[in-house]
Amino acid sequence: MEEVTKRNQEMSNSNKLNLSGIGIGTVVLTTVYTAVLASQLLATKHKVDYLYYKEITQNK
């Protein structure tokens, strides 16, 4: 009986470690994804600014 309880505790600890690993992986992937989106947004903003000021200076 004690052996079954010990196995259940070991499995529970293993499951907790797996969930922790999945949680950490999720945070890392979300951070990377957010950084990629932010860099794309910033690049688009720079391009729009460039085209806007180019248009203004050519029309003067």
CHARMM internal coordinates of N, CA and C (Angstrom, degrees):
IC EDIT
DIST 1 N 1 CA 1.4409
DIST 1 CA 1 C 1.5236
ANGL 1 N 1 CA 1 C 111.21
DIST 1 C 2 N 1.3314
ANGL 1 CA 1 C 2 N 115.73
DIHE 1 N 1 CA 1 C 2 N -42.93
DIST 2 N 2 CA 1.4578
ANGL 1 C 2 N 2 CA 119.83
DIHE 1 CA 1 C 2 N 2 CA 179.03
DIST 2 CA 2 C 1.5225
ANGL 2 N 2 CA 2 C 110.58
DIHE 1 C 2 N 2 CA 2 C -64.93
DIST 2 C 3 N 1.3225
ANGL 2 CA 2 C 3 N 116.80
DIHE 2 N 2 CA 2 C 3 N -33.18
DIST 3 N 3 CA 1.4590
ANGL 2 C 3 N 3 CA 121.19
DIHE 2 CA 2 C 3 N 3 CA 179.76
DIST 3 CA 3 C 1.5317
ANGL 3 N 3 CA 3 C 110.86
DIHE 2 C 3 N 3 CA 3 C -65.13
DIST 3 C 4 N 1.3159
ANGL 3 CA 3 C 4 N 117.06
DIHE 3 N 3 CA 3 C 4 N -39.96
DIST 4 N 4 CA 1.4671
ANGL 3 C 4 N 4 CA 121.71
DIHE 3 CA 3 C 4 N 4 CA 178.33
DIST 4 CA 4 C 1.5271
ANGL 4 N 4 CA 4 C 109.71
DIHE 3 C 4 N 4 CA 4 C -65.49
DIST 4 C 5 N 1.3352
ANGL 4 CA 4 C 5 N 116.80
DIHE 4 N 4 CA 4 C 5 N -42.53
DIST 5 N 5 CA 1.4636
ANGL 4 C 5 N 5 CA 120.99
DIHE 4 CA 4 C 5 N 5 CA 178.96
DIST 5 CA 5 C 1.5251
ANGL 5 N 5 CA 5 C 110.47
DIHE 4 C 5 N 5 CA 5 C -63.25
DIST 5 C 6 N 1.3220
ANGL 5 CA 5 C 6 N 116.58
DIHE 5 N 5 CA 5 C 6 N -41.07
DIST 6 N 6 CA 1.4627
ANGL 5 C 6 N 6 CA 121.02
DIHE 5 CA 5 C 6 N 6 CA 179.62
DIST 6 CA 6 C 1.5309
ANGL 6 N 6 CA 6 C 110.04
DIHE 5 C 6 N 6 CA 6 C -64.38
DIST 6 C 7 N 1.3405
ANGL 6 CA 6 C 7 N 118.17
DIHE 6 N 6 CA 6 C 7 N -41.70
DIST 7 N 7 CA 1.4662
ANGL 6 C 7 N 7 CA 121.70
DIHE 6 CA 6 C 7 N 7 CA 178.67
DIST 7 CA 7 C 1.5259
ANGL 7 N 7 CA 7 C 110.44
DIHE 6 C 7 N 7 CA 7 C -63.47
DIST 7 C 8 N 1.3377
ANGL 7 CA 7 C 8 N 116.07
DIHE 7 N 7 CA 7 C 8 N -41.38
DIST 8 N 8 CA 1.4635
ANGL 7 C 8 N 8 CA 120.02
DIHE 7 CA 7 C 8 N 8 CA 178.94
DIST 8 CA 8 C 1.5241
ANGL 8 N 8 CA 8 C 111.19
DIHE 7 C 8 N 8 CA 8 C -63.21
DIST 8 C 9 N 1.3276
ANGL 8 CA 8 C 9 N 117.12
DIHE 8 N 8 CA 8 C 9 N -40.00
DIST 9 N 9 CA 1.4588
ANGL 8 C 9 N 9 CA 120.74
DIHE 8 CA 8 C 9 N 9 CA 177.98
DIST 9 CA 9 C 1.5313
ANGL 9 N 9 CA 9 C 110.45
DIHE 8 C 9 N 9 CA 9 C -65.71
DIST 9 C 10 N 1.3276
ANGL 9 CA 9 C 10 N 117.21
DIHE 9 N 9 CA 9 C 10 N -41.01
DIST 10 N 10 CA 1.4629
ANGL 9 C 10 N 10 CA 120.82
DIHE 9 CA 9 C 10 N 10 CA 178.92
DIST 10 CA 10 C 1.5257
ANGL 10 N 10 CA 10 C 110.47
DIHE 9 C 10 N 10 CA 10 C -64.05
DIST 10 C 11 N 1.3356
ANGL 10 CA 10 C 11 N 116.59
DIHE 10 N 10 CA 10 C 11 N -41.50
DIST 11 N 11 CA 1.4632
ANGL 10 C 11 N 11 CA 120.12
DIHE 10 CA 10 C 11 N 11 CA 178.50
DIST 11 CA 11 C 1.5236
ANGL 11 N 11 CA 11 C 110.53
DIHE 10 C 11 N 11 CA 11 C -66.32
DIST 11 C 12 N 1.3200
ANGL 11 CA 11 C 12 N 116.74
DIHE 11 N 11 CA 11 C 12 N -38.27
DIST 12 N 12 CA 1.4573
ANGL 11 C 12 N 12 CA 121.33
DIHE 11 CA 11 C 12 N 12 CA 179.17
DIST 12 CA 12 C 1.5350
ANGL 12 N 12 CA 12 C 109.81
DIHE 11 C 12 N 12 CA 12 C -63.80
DIST 12 C 13 N 1.3326
ANGL 12 CA 12 C 13 N 116.56
DIHE 12 N 12 CA 12 C 13 N -43.84
DIST 13 N 13 CA 1.4631
ANGL 12 C 13 N 13 CA 120.85
DIHE 12 CA 12 C 13 N 13 CA 178.28
DIST 13 CA 13 C 1.5216
ANGL 13 N 13 CA 13 C 110.68
DIHE 12 C 13 N 13 CA 13 C -64.16
DIST 13 C 14 N 1.3142
ANGL 13 CA 13 C 14 N 116.37
DIHE 13 N 13 CA 13 C 14 N -39.76
DIST 14 N 14 CA 1.4593
ANGL 13 C 14 N 14 CA 120.95
DIHE 13 CA 13 C 14 N 14 CA 178.59
DIST 14 CA 14 C 1.5253
ANGL 14 N 14 CA 14 C 110.58
DIHE 13 C 14 N 14 CA 14 C -64.32
DIST 14 C 15 N 1.3279
ANGL 14 CA 14 C 15 N 116.83
DIHE 14 N 14 CA 14 C 15 N -42.69
DIST 15 N 15 CA 1.4589
ANGL 14 C 15 N 15 CA 120.90
DIHE 14 CA 14 C 15 N 15 CA 177.85
DIST 15 CA 15 C 1.5155
ANGL 15 N 15 CA 15 C 111.68
DIHE 14 C 15 N 15 CA 15 C -63.38
DIST 15 C 16 N 1.3361
ANGL 15 CA 15 C 16 N 117.39
DIHE 15 N 15 CA 15 C 16 N -38.36
DIST 16 N 16 CA 1.4617
ANGL 15 C 16 N 16 CA 121.19
DIHE 15 CA 15 C 16 N 16 CA 178.34
DIST 16 CA 16 C 1.5277
ANGL 16 N 16 CA 16 C 110.37
DIHE 15 C 16 N 16 CA 16 C -64.56
DIST 16 C 17 N 1.3287
ANGL 16 CA 16 C 17 N 116.49
DIHE 16 N 16 CA 16 C 17 N -40.59
DIST 17 N 17 CA 1.4626
ANGL 16 C 17 N 17 CA 120.22
DIHE 16 CA 16 C 17 N 17 CA 178.65
DIST 17 CA 17 C 1.5202
ANGL 17 N 17 CA 17 C 110.47
DIHE 16 C 17 N 17 CA 17 C -65.76
DIST 17 C 18 N 1.3428
ANGL 17 CA 17 C 18 N 117.06
DIHE 17 N 17 CA 17 C 18 N -41.68
DIST 18 N 18 CA 1.4627
ANGL 17 C 18 N 18 CA 120.60
DIHE 17 CA 17 C 18 N 18 CA 178.11
DIST 18 CA 18 C 1.5164
ANGL 18 N 18 CA 18 C 111.15
DIHE 17 C 18 N 18 CA 18 C -62.62
DIST 18 C 19 N 1.3250
ANGL 18 CA 18 C 19 N 117.00
DIHE 18 N 18 CA 18 C 19 N -42.57
DIST 19 N 19 CA 1.4620
ANGL 18 C 19 N 19 CA 120.65
DIHE 18 CA 18 C 19 N 19 CA 178.74
DIST 19 CA 19 C 1.5244
ANGL 19 N 19 CA 19 C 111.04
DIHE 18 C 19 N 19 CA 19 C -65.42
DIST 19 C 20 N 1.3283
ANGL 19 CA 19 C 20 N 116.58
DIHE 19 N 19 CA 19 C 20 N -38.25
DIST 20 N 20 CA 1.4610
ANGL 19 C 20 N 20 CA 119.99
DIHE 19 CA 19 C 20 N 20 CA 177.45
DIST 20 CA 20 C 1.5271
ANGL 20 N 20 CA 20 C 110.44
DIHE 19 C 20 N 20 CA 20 C -63.73
DIST 20 C 21 N 1.3125
ANGL 20 CA 20 C 21 N 116.00
DIHE 20 N 20 CA 20 C 21 N -42.57
DIST 21 N 21 CA 1.4663
ANGL 20 C 21 N 21 CA 120.40
DIHE 20 CA 20 C 21 N 21 CA 178.52
DIST 21 CA 21 C 1.5121
ANGL 21 N 21 CA 21 C 111.61
DIHE 20 C 21 N 21 CA 21 C -63.35
DIST 21 C 22 N 1.3172
ANGL 21 CA 21 C 22 N 116.51
DIHE 21 N 21 CA 21 C 22 N -41.62
DIST 22 N 22 CA 1.4701
ANGL 21 C 22 N 22 CA 120.56
DIHE 21 CA 21 C 22 N 22 CA 178.05
DIST 22 CA 22 C 1.5230
ANGL 22 N 22 CA 22 C 109.69
DIHE 21 C 22 N 22 CA 22 C -64.90
DIST 22 C 23 N 1.3192
ANGL 22 CA 22 C 23 N 117.18
DIHE 22 N 22 CA 22 C 23 N -41.20
DIST 23 N 23 CA 1.4702
ANGL 22 C 23 N 23 CA 121.26
DIHE 22 CA 22 C 23 N 23 CA 178.95
DIST 23 CA 23 C 1.5042
ANGL 23 N 23 CA 23 C 112.32
DIHE 22 C 23 N 23 CA 23 C -62.31
DIST 23 C 24 N 1.3245
ANGL 23 CA 23 C 24 N 116.67
DIHE 23 N 23 CA 23 C 24 N -45.30
DIST 24 N 24 CA 1.4687
ANGL 23 C 24 N 24 CA 121.23
DIHE 23 CA 23 C 24 N 24 CA 179.10
DIST 24 CA 24 C 1.5203
ANGL 24 N 24 CA 24 C 110.13
DIHE 23 C 24 N 24 CA 24 C -64.97
DIST 24 C 25 N 1.3277
ANGL 24 CA 24 C 25 N 117.08
DIHE 24 N 24 CA 24 C 25 N -42.28
DIST 25 N 25 CA 1.4627
ANGL 24 C 25 N 25 CA 120.91
DIHE 24 CA 24 C 25 N 25 CA 177.84
DIST 25 CA 25 C 1.5127
ANGL 25 N 25 CA 25 C 111.87
DIHE 24 C 25 N 25 CA 25 C -61.58
DIST 25 C 26 N 1.3250
ANGL 25 CA 25 C 26 N 116.08
DIHE 25 N 25 CA 25 C 26 N -39.23
DIST 26 N 26 CA 1.4653
ANGL 25 C 26 N 26 CA 120.70
DIHE 25 CA 25 C 26 N 26 CA 178.97
DIST 26 CA 26 C 1.5226
ANGL 26 N 26 CA 26 C 111.04
DIHE 25 C 26 N 26 CA 26 C -64.39
DIST 26 C 27 N 1.3139
ANGL 26 CA 26 C 27 N 116.69
DIHE 26 N 26 CA 26 C 27 N -42.94
DIST 27 N 27 CA 1.4667
ANGL 26 C 27 N 27 CA 120.59
DIHE 26 CA 26 C 27 N 27 CA 178.87
DIST 27 CA 27 C 1.5209
ANGL 27 N 27 CA 27 C 110.55
DIHE 26 C 27 N 27 CA 27 C -63.12
DIST 27 C 28 N 1.3160
ANGL 27 CA 27 C 28 N 117.22
DIHE 27 N 27 CA 27 C 28 N -42.97
DIST 28 N 28 CA 1.4668
ANGL 27 C 28 N 28 CA 121.03
DIHE 27 CA 27 C 28 N 28 CA 179.86
DIST 28 CA 28 C 1.5249
ANGL 28 N 28 CA 28 C 110.67
DIHE 27 C 28 N 28 CA 28 C -63.94
DIST 28 C 29 N 1.3175
ANGL 28 CA 28 C 29 N 117.54
DIHE 28 N 28 CA 28 C 29 N -47.22
DIST 29 N 29 CA 1.4667
ANGL 28 C 29 N 29 CA 120.47
DIHE 28 CA 28 C 29 N 29 CA 179.99
DIST 29 CA 29 C 1.5289
ANGL 29 N 29 CA 29 C 111.75
DIHE 28 C 29 N 29 CA 29 C -63.58
DIST 29 C 30 N 1.3189
ANGL 29 CA 29 C 30 N 116.84
DIHE 29 N 29 CA 29 C 30 N -39.19
DIST 30 N 30 CA 1.4661
ANGL 29 C 30 N 30 CA 120.15
DIHE 29 CA 29 C 30 N 30 CA 177.99
DIST 30 CA 30 C 1.5211
ANGL 30 N 30 CA 30 C 110.70
DIHE 29 C 30 N 30 CA 30 C -64.34
DIST 30 C 31 N 1.3150
ANGL 30 CA 30 C 31 N 116.75
DIHE 30 N 30 CA 30 C 31 N -40.75
DIST 31 N 31 CA 1.4659
ANGL 30 C 31 N 31 CA 121.05
DIHE 30 CA 30 C 31 N 31 CA 178.96
DIST 31 CA 31 C 1.5181
ANGL 31 N 31 CA 31 C 110.82
DIHE 30 C 31 N 31 CA 31 C -63.90
DIST 31 C 32 N 1.3181
ANGL 31 CA 31 C 32 N 117.06
DIHE 31 N 31 CA 31 C 32 N -45.15
DIST 32 N 32 CA 1.4671
ANGL 31 C 32 N 32 CA 120.66
DIHE 31 CA 31 C 32 N 32 CA 178.97
DIST 32 CA 32 C 1.5155
ANGL 32 N 32 CA 32 C 110.69
DIHE 31 C 32 N 32 CA 32 C -63.62
DIST 32 C 33 N 1.3171
ANGL 32 CA 32 C 33 N 117.20
DIHE 32 N 32 CA 32 C 33 N -44.49
DIST 33 N 33 CA 1.4621
ANGL 32 C 33 N 33 CA 121.76
DIHE 32 CA 32 C 33 N 33 CA 179.94
DIST 33 CA 33 C 1.5228
ANGL 33 N 33 CA 33 C 110.82
DIHE 32 C 33 N 33 CA 33 C -60.85
DIST 33 C 34 N 1.3324
ANGL 33 CA 33 C 34 N 116.72
DIHE 33 N 33 CA 33 C 34 N -43.40
DIST 34 N 34 CA 1.4670
ANGL 33 C 34 N 34 CA 121.06
DIHE 33 CA 33 C 34 N 34 CA 178.35
DIST 34 CA 34 C 1.5215
ANGL 34 N 34 CA 34 C 111.02
DIHE 33 C 34 N 34 CA 34 C -63.78
DIST 34 C 35 N 1.3190
ANGL 34 CA 34 C 35 N 117.43
DIHE 34 N 34 CA 34 C 35 N -40.31
DIST 35 N 35 CA 1.4627
ANGL 34 C 35 N 35 CA 120.54
DIHE 34 CA 34 C 35 N 35 CA 178.84
DIST 35 CA 35 C 1.5225
ANGL 35 N 35 CA 35 C 111.17
DIHE 34 C 35 N 35 CA 35 C -64.63
DIST 35 C 36 N 1.3137
ANGL 35 CA 35 C 36 N 117.63
DIHE 35 N 35 CA 35 C 36 N -40.21
DIST 36 N 36 CA 1.4678
ANGL 35 C 36 N 36 CA 121.38
DIHE 35 CA 35 C 36 N 36 CA 178.45
DIST 36 CA 36 C 1.5201
ANGL 36 N 36 CA 36 C 110.32
DIHE 35 C 36 N 36 CA 36 C -64.51
DIST 36 C 37 N 1.3189
ANGL 36 CA 36 C 37 N 116.91
DIHE 36 N 36 CA 36 C 37 N -45.71
DIST 37 N 37 CA 1.4654
ANGL 36 C 37 N 37 CA 120.21
DIHE 36 CA 36 C 37 N 37 CA 179.00
DIST 37 CA 37 C 1.5242
ANGL 37 N 37 CA 37 C 111.22
DIHE 36 C 37 N 37 CA 37 C -62.51
DIST 37 C 38 N 1.3256
ANGL 37 CA 37 C 38 N 117.07
DIHE 37 N 37 CA 37 C 38 N -41.32
DIST 38 N 38 CA 1.4590
ANGL 37 C 38 N 38 CA 120.38
DIHE 37 CA 37 C 38 N 38 CA 179.62
DIST 38 CA 38 C 1.5226
ANGL 38 N 38 CA 38 C 111.01
DIHE 37 C 38 N 38 CA 38 C -64.33
DIST 38 C 39 N 1.3251
ANGL 38 CA 38 C 39 N 117.58
DIHE 38 N 38 CA 38 C 39 N -40.26
DIST 39 N 39 CA 1.4646
ANGL 38 C 39 N 39 CA 119.83
DIHE 38 CA 38 C 39 N 39 CA -179.83
DIST 39 CA 39 C 1.5232
ANGL 39 N 39 CA 39 C 110.77
DIHE 38 C 39 N 39 CA 39 C -68.12
DIST 39 C 40 N 1.3267
ANGL 39 CA 39 C 40 N 117.57
DIHE 39 N 39 CA 39 C 40 N -36.82
DIST 40 N 40 CA 1.4659
ANGL 39 C 40 N 40 CA 120.47
DIHE 39 CA 39 C 40 N 40 CA 176.43
DIST 40 CA 40 C 1.5240
ANGL 40 N 40 CA 40 C 111.05
DIHE 39 C 40 N 40 CA 40 C -65.77
DIST 40 C 41 N 1.3107
ANGL 40 CA 40 C 41 N 116.56
DIHE 40 N 40 CA 40 C 41 N -41.40
DIST 41 N 41 CA 1.4542
ANGL 40 C 41 N 41 CA 120.91
DIHE 40 CA 40 C 41 N 41 CA 178.74
DIST 41 CA 41 C 1.5249
ANGL 41 N 41 CA 41 C 110.66
DIHE 40 C 41 N 41 CA 41 C -63.47
DIST 41 C 42 N 1.3146
ANGL 41 CA 41 C 42 N 117.08
DIHE 41 N 41 CA 41 C 42 N -42.80
DIST 42 N 42 CA 1.4531
ANGL 41 C 42 N 42 CA 121.18
DIHE 41 CA 41 C 42 N 42 CA 179.42
DIST 42 CA 42 C 1.5215
ANGL 42 N 42 CA 42 C 111.39
DIHE 41 C 42 N 42 CA 42 C -65.75
DIST 42 C 43 N 1.3290
ANGL 42 CA 42 C 43 N 117.04
DIHE 42 N 42 CA 42 C 43 N -40.20
DIST 43 N 43 CA 1.4628
ANGL 42 C 43 N 43 CA 120.43
DIHE 42 CA 42 C 43 N 43 CA 177.61
DIST 43 CA 43 C 1.5251
ANGL 43 N 43 CA 43 C 110.45
DIHE 42 C 43 N 43 CA 43 C -63.41
DIST 43 C 44 N 1.3133
ANGL 43 CA 43 C 44 N 117.34
DIHE 43 N 43 CA 43 C 44 N -40.43
DIST 44 N 44 CA 1.4628
ANGL 43 C 44 N 44 CA 120.95
DIHE 43 CA 43 C 44 N 44 CA 178.06
DIST 44 CA 44 C 1.5186
ANGL 44 N 44 CA 44 C 110.30
DIHE 43 C 44 N 44 CA 44 C -64.69
DIST 44 C 45 N 1.3327
ANGL 44 CA 44 C 45 N 116.72
DIHE 44 N 44 CA 44 C 45 N -41.37
DIST 45 N 45 CA 1.4588
ANGL 44 C 45 N 45 CA 120.58
DIHE 44 CA 44 C 45 N 45 CA 178.95
DIST 45 CA 45 C 1.5236
ANGL 45 N 45 CA 45 C 110.56
DIHE 44 C 45 N 45 CA 45 C -61.49
DIST 45 C 46 N 1.3215
ANGL 45 CA 45 C 46 N 117.60
DIHE 45 N 45 CA 45 C 46 N -44.15
DIST 46 N 46 CA 1.4661
ANGL 45 C 46 N 46 CA 120.71
DIHE 45 CA 45 C 46 N 46 CA 178.99
DIST 46 CA 46 C 1.5270
ANGL 46 N 46 CA 46 C 110.99
DIHE 45 C 46 N 46 CA 46 C -61.79
DIST 46 C 47 N 1.3178
ANGL 46 CA 46 C 47 N 116.38
DIHE 46 N 46 CA 46 C 47 N -41.29
DIST 47 N 47 CA 1.4639
ANGL 46 C 47 N 47 CA 119.55
DIHE 46 CA 46 C 47 N 47 CA -179.73
DIST 47 CA 47 C 1.5333
ANGL 47 N 47 CA 47 C 111.11
DIHE 46 C 47 N 47 CA 47 C -65.89
DIST 47 C 48 N 1.3354
ANGL 47 CA 47 C 48 N 116.39
DIHE 47 N 47 CA 47 C 48 N -42.93
DIST 48 N 48 CA 1.4617
ANGL 47 C 48 N 48 CA 120.41
DIHE 47 CA 47 C 48 N 48 CA 178.42
DIST 48 CA 48 C 1.5254
ANGL 48 N 48 CA 48 C 110.32
DIHE 47 C 48 N 48 CA 48 C -63.66
DIST 48 C 49 N 1.3267
ANGL 48 CA 48 C 49 N 116.86
DIHE 48 N 48 CA 48 C 49 N -43.83
DIST 49 N 49 CA 1.4657
ANGL 48 C 49 N 49 CA 119.94
DIHE 48 CA 48 C 49 N 49 CA 177.21
DIST 49 CA 49 C 1.5223
ANGL 49 N 49 CA 49 C 111.06
DIHE 48 C 49 N 49 CA 49 C -59.56
DIST 49 C 50 N 1.3303
ANGL 49 CA 49 C 50 N 116.41
DIHE 49 N 49 CA 49 C 50 N -44.11
DIST 50 N 50 CA 1.4609
ANGL 49 C 50 N 50 CA 120.74
DIHE 49 CA 49 C 50 N 50 CA 179.90
DIST 50 CA 50 C 1.5305
ANGL 50 N 50 CA 50 C 110.54
DIHE 49 C 50 N 50 CA 50 C -60.56
DIST 50 C 51 N 1.3277
ANGL 50 CA 50 C 51 N 116.50
DIHE 50 N 50 CA 50 C 51 N -47.85
DIST 51 N 51 CA 1.4605
ANGL 50 C 51 N 51 CA 119.56
DIHE 50 CA 50 C 51 N 51 CA -179.49
DIST 51 CA 51 C 1.5245
ANGL 51 N 51 CA 51 C 111.83
DIHE 50 C 51 N 51 CA 51 C -65.29
DIST 51 C 52 N 1.3175
ANGL 51 CA 51 C 52 N 117.03
DIHE 51 N 51 CA 51 C 52 N -37.12
DIST 52 N 52 CA 1.4669
ANGL 51 C 52 N 52 CA 121.03
DIHE 51 CA 51 C 52 N 52 CA 179.64
DIST 52 CA 52 C 1.5319
ANGL 52 N 52 CA 52 C 110.47
DIHE 51 C 52 N 52 CA 52 C -64.56
DIST 52 C 53 N 1.3359
ANGL 52 CA 52 C 53 N 116.70
DIHE 52 N 52 CA 52 C 53 N -49.56
DIST 53 N 53 CA 1.4633
ANGL 52 C 53 N 53 CA 119.21
DIHE 52 CA 52 C 53 N 53 CA -178.14
DIST 53 CA 53 C 1.5227
ANGL 53 N 53 CA 53 C 111.54
DIHE 52 C 53 N 53 CA 53 C -70.88
DIST 53 C 54 N 1.3163
ANGL 53 CA 53 C 54 N 116.72
DIHE 53 N 53 CA 53 C 54 N -30.21
DIST 54 N 54 CA 1.4663
ANGL 53 C 54 N 54 CA 120.08
DIHE 53 CA 53 C 54 N 54 CA 175.52
DIST 54 CA 54 C 1.5249
ANGL 54 N 54 CA 54 C 109.64
DIHE 53 C 54 N 54 CA 54 C -63.70
DIST 54 C 55 N 1.3226
ANGL 54 CA 54 C 55 N 115.79
DIHE 54 N 54 CA 54 C 55 N -42.98
DIST 55 N 55 CA 1.4726
ANGL 54 C 55 N 55 CA 120.95
DIHE 54 CA 54 C 55 N 55 CA 179.20
DIST 55 CA 55 C 1.5234
ANGL 55 N 55 CA 55 C 110.38
DIHE 54 C 55 N 55 CA 55 C -64.72
DIST 55 C 56 N 1.3115
ANGL 55 CA 55 C 56 N 117.18
DIHE 55 N 55 CA 55 C 56 N -42.37
DIST 56 N 56 CA 1.4694
ANGL 55 C 56 N 56 CA 120.71
DIHE 55 CA 55 C 56 N 56 CA -179.44
DIST 56 CA 56 C 1.5266
ANGL 56 N 56 CA 56 C 110.82
DIHE 55 C 56 N 56 CA 56 C -63.62
DIST 56 C 57 N 1.3309
ANGL 56 CA 56 C 57 N 116.88
DIHE 56 N 56 CA 56 C 57 N -45.09
DIST 57 N 57 CA 1.4680
ANGL 56 C 57 N 57 CA 119.77
DIHE 56 CA 56 C 57 N 57 CA -176.45
DIST 57 CA 57 C 1.5328
ANGL 57 N 57 CA 57 C 111.67
DIHE 56 C 57 N 57 CA 57 C -71.21
DIST 57 C 58 N 1.3149
ANGL 57 CA 57 C 58 N 118.84
DIHE 57 N 57 CA 57 C 58 N -29.57
DIST 58 N 58 CA 1.4627
ANGL 57 C 58 N 58 CA 120.52
DIHE 57 CA 57 C 58 N 58 CA -179.77
DIST 58 CA 58 C 1.5217
ANGL 58 N 58 CA 58 C 111.52
DIHE 57 C 58 N 58 CA 58 C -77.77
DIST 58 C 59 N 1.3170
ANGL 58 CA 58 C 59 N 117.45
DIHE 58 N 58 CA 58 C 59 N -25.35
DIST 59 N 59 CA 1.4611
ANGL 58 C 59 N 59 CA 120.65
DIHE 58 CA 58 C 59 N 59 CA -177.44
DIST 59 CA 59 C 1.5163
ANGL 59 N 59 CA 59 C 113.47
DIHE 58 C 59 N 59 CA 59 C -89.38
DIST 59 C 60 N 1.3138
ANGL 59 CA 59 C 60 N 118.02
DIHE 59 N 59 CA 59 C 60 N -0.10
DIST 60 N 60 CA 1.4705
ANGL 59 C 60 N 60 CA 119.96
DIHE 59 CA 59 C 60 N 60 CA 179.98
DIST 60 CA 60 C 1.4964
ANGL 60 N 60 CA 60 C 111.54
DIHE 59 C 60 N 60 CA 60 C -80.52
END
COOR INIT
IC SEED 1 N 1 CA 1 C
IC BUILD
